[in-house]
Amino acid sequence: MKQNIYDNPVFFKEYVSLRDSGISYNDFVEQPAIKSLMPAIKGEYILDLGCGTGHFAKYCIDKGASKVIGVDISKNMIHRAMKDNEHNKIEYICMPIEELELPGQKFDLIISSLAIHYIENYSKLIARIRSLLKEGGELIFSTEHPIVTARKESDNWVRDDEGNRLHWALDNYQEEGKRAHNWYVDDVVIYHRTISTLMNTLLENGFIIDKVLEPQSIPAGLEKMPKIVNEGRRPSFIVIKSRKSNKCQSII
Ligand SMILES: C[S@@+](CC[C@H](N)C(=O)[O-])C[C@H]1O[C@@H](n2cnc3c(N)ncnc32)[C@H](O)[C@@H]1O
């Protein structure tokens, strides 16, 4: 069952206000990391899966991409992306990633920033992504780190009586699958997968893994958001850069 939590009005309002603040884990940890892995994209045809309000799609056009297709399940996110769309080189499609059909289209690069942990069937997704990439085409994605998604509670920091963080309690790591948490609203559903599943599914689908990041904050984050120092104790995100090779163990 696909959840569309970004169309929940309470969730959407809180999420947009977080992103508009410019002071978030996205700004100081995840975005700098994913951008650091971006190849030269001049003239490239790019697919952005879970594009949200389209800021990464715009970034790609600003960096010289010839066209970006942004896909997102949320009407709220796509409406906002289209409202701010001064680029005629970006096409937005409001649709679940799982149902995306783009017959005959092949991309130089497929990116996905913090959307893949919302997708239940990861191996089907990776096989689908492979079929949408040109030979040698790249897949760069970030997802919540398995050390974080393993949790069954909303917050797995163990604290002392004053609320100071003592350590992160990693548990239920090998138990992959659905997790429902409170994030602005109850029952926000994500899917936990182990690091080996994230990597091996790529390898089984004929991807070469070029780089893996478990990023910490850039210096500005430590200044503007002091609690972000805890990324050094437990990473929130993993970012994987991979490339389609001509060898594939799975049949697509
Ligand atoms: C954390 S936001 C990230 C948005 C954007 N990539 C960014 O970095 O600003 C996750 C996005 O994934 C989208 N999403 C979640 N599940 C989806 C699905 N099954 N199909 C398409 N988009 C989905 C949400 O609607 C949301 O816009």
The ligand as an SDF file (V2000), in Angstrom:
LIG
                    3D

 27 29  0  0  0  0  0  0  0  0999 V2000
   11.6740   13.8570    1.9900 C   0  0  0  0  0  0  0  0  0  0  0  0
   10.7760   14.3250    0.5610 S   0  0  0  0  0  0  0  0  0  0  0  0
   12.1280   14.7030   -0.5300 C   0  0  0  0  0  0  0  0  0  0  0  0
   11.7130   15.5730   -1.6730 C   0  0  0  0  0  0  0  0  0  0  0  0
   12.8280   15.9680   -2.6130 C   0  0  0  0  0  0  0  0  0  0  0  0
   13.4760   14.8170   -3.2140 N   0  0  0  0  0  0  0  0  0  0  0  0
   13.8280   16.8290   -1.8940 C   0  0  0  0  0  0  0  0  0  0  0  0
   14.9390   16.3760   -1.6300 O   0  0  0  0  0  0  0  0  0  0  0  0
   13.4830   17.9630   -1.5640 O   0  0  0  0  0  0  0  0  0  0  0  0
   10.1920   12.7790   -0.0740 C   0  0  0  0  0  0  0  0  0  0  0  0
    9.3530   12.9050   -1.3130 C   0  0  0  0  0  0  0  0  0  0  0  0
    9.0810   11.5930   -1.8010 O   0  0  0  0  0  0  0  0  0  0  0  0
    7.7510   11.5790   -2.2700 C   0  0  0  0  0  0  0  0  0  0  0  0
    7.2450   10.2050   -2.3020 N   0  0  0  0  0  0  0  0  0  0  0  0
    7.0250    9.3780   -1.2490 C   0  0  0  0  0  0  0  0  0  0  0  0
    6.5470    8.1980   -1.6830 N   0  0  0  0  0  0  0  0  0  0  0  0
    6.4570    8.2770   -3.0330 C   0  0  0  0  0  0  0  0  0  0  0  0
    6.0400    7.3750   -4.0570 C   0  0  0  0  0  0  0  0  0  0  0  0
    5.6090    6.1460   -3.7750 N   0  0  0  0  0  0  0  0  0  0  0  0
    6.0760    7.8010   -5.3440 N   0  0  0  0  0  0  0  0  0  0  0  0
    6.5030    9.0600   -5.6460 C   0  0  0  0  0  0  0  0  0  0  0  0
    6.9140    9.9460   -4.7210 N   0  0  0  0  0  0  0  0  0  0  0  0
    6.9040    9.5610   -3.4290 C   0  0  0  0  0  0  0  0  0  0  0  0
    6.9870   12.4650   -1.2950 C   0  0  0  0  0  0  0  0  0  0  0  0
    5.7510   12.8870   -1.7830 O   0  0  0  0  0  0  0  0  0  0  0  0
    8.0130   13.5890   -1.0840 C   0  0  0  0  0  0  0  0  0  0  0  0
    7.8370   14.6380   -1.9920 O   0  0  0  0  0  0  0  0  0  0  0  0
  1  2  1  0
  2  3  1  0
  2 10  1  0
  3  4  1  0
  4  5  1  0
  5  6  1  0
  5  7  1  0
  7  8  2  0
  7  9  1  0
 10 11  1  0
 11 12  1  0
 11 26  1  0
 12 13  1  0
 13 14  1  0
 13 24  1  0
 14 15  1  0
 14 23  1  0
 15 16  2  0
 16 17  1  0
 17 18  1  0
 17 23  2  0
 18 19  1  0
 18 20  2  0
 20 21  1  0
 21 22  2  0
 22 23  1  0
 24 25  1  0
 24 26  1  0
 26 27  1  0
M  CHG  2   2   1   9  -1
M  END
$$$$
